[in-house]
Amino acid sequence: MNVKMNQIKTKTILMNYVLLSMFSIKGNAQDTIQQTKTDSIQLDSIPKQTFNPEDKVYHFNAKKLIIPATLITYGSLSLAIPALDNLNKSTQNEILEDKTKGNKFDNYTQYLPAAAVYGLNLAGVQGKHDLRDRTIIFATSQIINTGLVMGLKHTVQEERPDGTNNLSFPSGHTANAFSTAQFMFREYQDSNFWLSLAGCPLAAFTGVYRVINNRHWVGDVVAGAGIGILSTELAYWLFPTINNWFSPKNKESKIATMVFPVYQNNQAGVGLVMRF
């Protein structure tokens, strides 16, 4: 009898253990499923940078041409109107008489706004576009900028103030500086307006020191600023079209490549952008 009672007790203990285990497993499974759902919701709630073709930044707007057109017009007129040409020369003479000390920082400040955009994104301060899209836009602006600057330099053949060559008009350094500053402005104007303006002082510094360094006339710098701004605006307007080139309809095609020439300061090179 005692043996039988012990067997019953043993069976009861085993049944209770099995039941407890089943409830424990069920509870853990529910917790795991709930945690997975929570993680999924959290991941889905993370904002993703997506290209919205309806955004006004990609649409042509004549108002955006007013500033660059005015700057380019002034710089061009300084080549033909004696009063503006005299202003170029008188400004240069004042700088030479005052012996204003120049520097070579303008060789680097022209690129700093663009470098800041990529640096800020790496630091977690997200701009308007992800790495792929902003690189396409930046590369496009540089192609346009280089083409306009070098085309005009070799067409106009204006002598530099220091007499080193006839490639003074327009200022390539200033065009690069304002192109990158406008790039920074467009990338951050919606998320952080004051940060978006940070490239403007660097662009202005570059232009001023091109004159102080006796490498350009005032008109060259003003025109260069207009060309730089225009180049970046054109790049944003063209982005929807260029984006289609980098988004092939054939799903099996996984790589898109754009190769573009770069020519600046008598140095030629090749730029490459790839999408995987």
Salt bridges, closest charged atoms under 4 A:
ASP55 OD2 - LYS128 NZ 2.64
ASP85 OD2 - LYS89 NZ 2.95
ASP106 OD2 - ARG210 NH1 3.07
ASP133 OD1 - ARG132 NH1 2.34
ASP162 OD2 - ARG215 NH1 2.80
GLU187 OE2 - HIS129 ND1 2.74
ASP190 OD2 - LYS128 NZ 2.88
ASP220 OD2 - HIS216 ND1 3.54
GLU233 OE2 - ARG186 NE 2.81
